[in-house]
Amino acid sequence: SAATSSLYQSGRECQAQVETLDSADTPDACAFLVLAAAGCSQYFQFAPEQPDWGCRCCSDGSKSGSPHSLWNVYEAKRSEGKARLDKSRLYAVPYVYDEFSSFHGMFGLLPHGANKHVIPPDIRSEHYGAVWVRHVETRLRAVLLDRRSVKAYLPDSMRIKRRPDLHVSVAKAGESCDDACGRQAAHCDAEQMHFINNCVEMTTHFDCRCAHQVGEELPVFVSDKTDASYGQCVVSFISKMQCHTKHPHTTRLCACLK
């Protein structure tokens, strides 16, 4: 990050707020957004226990407001001691989707002030996980490169690949992948689930039509004939891959490792 933060006042809000920026996981991540946003002073409020409340920048001269048990006021500072990025170069930034929400603000992929539910959380305009972007503060060019991509855009040391010993297993209806793999003296691997979360893999194992949805137990085949989506294979571009989840109406496809 090109910014750091320091605690100015604990347990207090800004006297007046200019704008609510994107949510961030840490005060330092908020500091970057504050320094890149027009109209914000260098002071902002952030709730460490409620990061989804967003980064809220203070107006000039209003850094000290009412007491609050969860908000703190911080000062954003530029990291002058760090090496500056060269605007004439193109930077490659490895990522995995799970990290996307922590950095999309610094590349302008979610506009400042936009409600996080307005823009869908999947990555748009990508090609095999590659996304061309500009850094909001410096305007340098970068390309985000998905470490799980089937394309060898990154060195092998940075890529996350499908393991050759991966065994794809069809669970019983309503069964979790932890249990399905466990029956084979194996374990489910949530990271490897990403490599079977696609329509090609699903239609190889099920006679189905394939669609994208969100859910905690995806990818699945809807196997309950009473369900309105019966006969459909469901994959997800945005849901977290999990091994322990299950649904009584679906049959999971599982990534098992010995």
N, C-alpha and C positions, 0 to 999 in steps of 0.2 A: 504494500500500500504506500502511496505517496503522502500519507497523513497519519498523525498520531493524535491521541487525546489525553487530557489530564483532567482529573476531577476538580471542579471549581467549587461546587456546593453539594453536599449530600442531603437527600430528603427534601428537595425543593424543585419547583417548576420555574420556567421562564415567566417573567412578568407579562410579556406579550409574545405570541408566536407568529412567525411569518408564514411558515409552511410546514406541512407534515410530509416528509420524504419517505422513501422506501423503507421497509423494515430491514434490519441488519442484526447480526448475531452479537456484535461487540461494539463498544464505544469507538474503537479505532475505525471500524467499518463505517460507522455513522459519520465520523470526522471527515472521511473522504467525500461522502455525499454532500455534507454541509459546505465544504470548501468549493465544490464543483457547482453548487446551486447559486444562481443569481438572486440577490436580495437578502441572503442570509448573513448574519453576523458570524463571528467565529465561535459563538456560544450556542449550545444546543442542549436539549433535555433528552434523556434516554433512560428507560426502565430495564435494568439488567435481568429482572425476573419476568418481564413481559416484553420481550423484544419485538413481538408482533404489533405492539402499539406504534412502532415506527420511530424514526428520528425526527424530532421536532426542533427546528432552528428558532432561536430567539431573535427578535428584532434588535436593532442597535439601541444600546442603553437600557435593555430590559432583561439582563441576565439573571436577576435575582427577584423571584416572585414568591408565590404562596408556598407554605410547607406542604409536602406530600410524602407519604410513607414509601412509595415505590419509585418516584422520579428522582433523578439526580441531574444536576447541571454540569456540563463538561465544556472545556475549551478545546477547539480543534486547532491543530498546528501542522504546518507543512514539514515534512521530513527532509529538511535541507541537507542533512548529512549523508543521505543516500545518493547513489549514482543516479544521474538524470537519464531518462530514456531519450533515445535519439528518434526524432520525428521522421527522419528520412529512411528509417528501416521498417521492415515488416516483422512483427513479433508473432511467434507461435506460442499459444497458451494451451497446454494440455488440461483437460477437465473430464469429469464424469457428471452425468445429469444430476446426481444427488447434491452436487455442489453449486448447481446453477443459480439457485435463489440467493446465494451469498455474494455473488459478484455481478449479476445482470444489471444492477444499477450503475456500476462504474463504466459499463459499455453502452449505456443508453437503451438497453433492451426493454426496460420498463420505465417510461417517462416519469420524471419527478412529479409527485402530487397525484399520480394515477392510482386509483383504487386497485389493490393487488388482485381483486377478483374480476376486474374489467378485461384484462388481457389474459388469455389462457396460459397456464404455466408450462405448456410444452414449448420446445424450441422451434421457432418458425424460420423459414428460408435457410434451412440447413441442407447439406449434401453429404450423406454418409457421416453425419456428425460434425462436419466442418462449417463454421459460421464466420463470415467476414464482418468485422466490427470496427468501431473507432472508440478510443479511450475518451471518456467525457471531458476530463480535465485537460489533458495534454493534446487531444485530437490526433494522436498517433494511430497508425493502422495496425490491426492485429487480426489473426485468424484463430478462432477457438477450435481445437482439435480433440474430438472425443477419443478417450483412451480405449474405449470398447469397440471402436469402429472396425469393420472388417477390412477397411482400406489401410494399407501400411503407410499412413501419413507421418507417423511418429517412429522413432527408434524402438526396437523390440523391448528395450529396458523400460520404456514408458508405457507400453501397450498392455492392456488387460485382454487376454485371449481365452477362447474356448479351450478348455483342457481336453487333451486327447483321451483321458480316462473317464470323461463325463459319461454317465449312463442316464439316458432319458427314460423316465418311468411314468407310466399312467397309474395314478392313485385309484383307490376305490371311491365310489360316489360319497361325498361328504367327508372325505378323509384329508388330513393335512399332509403336506409333503414330508414333514418330520416323521410322521408315522409310516408313510408309504416307503420312504427310503430305509427307515429302521427295520421294516419287515425283511429287507434284503441285506441286513447287516452292513448298511451304508448310512451316510448322513446327507441331509439336504444342504446344498451350498447356495445361499442367497445371491452371491455375486455371479455364480454360473447360471442362475435363473435368467439373467438378462439375455443369454444366448439362445434360449428356447422361447423367449417371449416375442414370437413373431408368427405371422400367418402361415408361412411355409412349414415351420415345425409343427404347428397345430394341425394343419390339414394332412400332414404325414401320418399323424396318429389318430385322427378322428375324421369321420365323414361329416363335414360341417361347412357352413358359410362363416366367414371370419369378419370380425368387427373390432373397433377400438372402443374401450370403455375405461372407467376408473373403478377400483375396488381393492380390497385388502388381500384377496386370495388369487389374483390373476398371475399367469394365464390359466384359463379354464375352458372346459366344454360344459355347456348347460345341458345336463343329462336328465333332469326331472321333467317328465312329459307334461306336468301340470303348470310348468313355468312358461310365461309368455315368450321367453327367449329360447325355448327348447330347440336344440339342434344347432345352436350358434357357438362358435369358438370366440372367445373374448381375450384380446391382448390389450396392453396398455403402454402408451408412450410416457406416462407421467407417474403412475403408481409405484410405490416402493415395493421391491421384490421381497417377499417374506416366506418363510418356511412353515411357520406354526399355524397359519390361518387356514380356514376352511369354511364351506357353506353347504348346507344340506341339499341344495339344488344343483350343485356343480361337481364336476370331476376335474381334479387338478392334473396338470402336466408338471413333472418334477425333475429337478437337476440333482442327481445323486452321485456321490463320490464315495469310494471305499475308504 
